[in-house]
């Protein structure tokens, strides 16, 4: 499968950390906008881009799909648009 590198070296963070955690309270996925319920695993990504600190919460499903399809670059909050642009897949038809 072709890998699309839309954003390779486009916006390197000053620092970046990413980890899977278990939700203690409800959250919302920043990609699919579905709820992340207490007890579910989700990914927390923190970093500083262009002097601004930011934190992103991604449900496990979106994180796995993103990592499989956009291994060389993506934009937080726009992963489904990146997939559509990269592969010509309409996000409406994805789970």
C-alpha positions as CSV (number, residue, x, y, z in Angstrom):
1,X,0.0,0.0,0.0
2,X,1.3,3.5,-0.8
3,X,2.1,5.7,2.1
4,X,1.1,9.3,1.7
5,X,3.5,11.9,3.2
6,X,1.3,15.0,3.2
7,X,2.9,16.6,6.2
8,X,6.4,15.0,6.5
9,X,8.6,17.6,8.2
10,X,5.8,20.2,7.8
11,X,5.5,21.2,11.4
12,X,8.0,19.6,13.8
13,X,7.0,20.0,17.5
14,X,9.5,21.6,19.9
15,X,8.6,18.7,22.2
16,X,6.1,15.8,21.9
17,X,4.8,13.0,24.1
18,X,2.2,10.3,23.4
19,X,0.7,7.6,25.6
20,X,-2.3,5.3,26.1
21,X,-4.3,5.9,29.2
22,X,-7.6,4.6,30.7
23,X,-10.4,7.1,30.9
24,X,-11.6,7.9,34.4
25,X,-14.2,10.3,33.1
26,X,-15.9,10.8,29.8
27,X,-14.0,12.5,27.0
28,X,-14.5,13.2,23.3
29,X,-12.3,11.9,20.6
30,X,-10.7,14.8,18.7
31,X,-10.9,12.9,15.4
32,X,-14.3,11.2,15.2
33,X,-16.0,13.2,18.0
34,X,-17.4,10.0,19.5
35,X,-17.4,9.7,23.3
36,X,-14.5,8.0,25.1
37,X,-16.3,6.4,28.1
38,X,-14.8,5.7,31.5
39,X,-12.8,2.5,31.5
40,X,-11.9,2.8,27.8
41,X,-8.3,3.2,26.6
42,X,-7.5,6.4,24.6
43,X,-4.3,8.2,23.4
44,X,-3.2,11.4,24.9
45,X,-0.7,13.4,22.8
46,X,0.9,16.6,24.2
47,X,3.4,18.9,22.7
48,X,4.4,22.4,21.7
49,X,4.1,23.6,18.1
50,X,5.3,27.1,17.2
51,X,5.4,28.1,20.8
52,X,1.9,26.9,21.7
53,X,1.3,24.0,24.1
54,X,-1.5,21.6,23.0
55,X,-3.1,18.3,24.1
56,X,-5.1,15.9,21.9
57,X,-7.3,13.0,22.9
58,X,-7.8,10.2,20.4
59,X,-10.0,7.1,20.8
60,X,-8.2,3.8,20.4
61,X,-9.9,3.0,17.0
62,X,-8.9,6.3,15.4
63,X,-5.4,6.0,16.7
64,X,-4.9,2.5,15.3
65,X,-6.4,3.5,11.9
66,X,-4.3,6.7,11.8
67,X,-1.1,4.9,12.6
68,X,-1.8,2.2,10.0
69,X,-2.7,4.6,7.2
70,X,-0.7,7.8,8.0
71,X,2.5,6.5,9.4
72,X,4.6,9.4,8.0
73,X,2.5,12.4,9.0
74,X,-1.0,13.7,9.9
75,X,-2.7,16.7,11.4
76,X,-4.5,16.4,14.8
77,X,-8.2,17.0,14.4
78,X,-8.0,16.3,10.6
79,X,-6.9,12.7,10.4
80,X,-10.1,11.6,8.5
81,X,-9.6,14.5,6.0
82,X,-5.9,13.5,5.7
83,X,-7.0,9.9,4.9
84,X,-9.5,11.1,2.4
85,X,-6.9,13.3,0.6
86,X,-4.2,10.6,0.8
87,X,-6.2,7.6,-0.4
88,X,-9.3,9.0,-2.0
89,X,-11.4,7.3,0.7
90,X,-14.7,9.0,1.7
91,X,-14.6,9.1,5.5
92,X,-18.4,8.7,5.5
93,X,-17.9,5.1,4.6
94,X,-15.3,4.3,7.3
95,X,-16.3,3.0,10.7
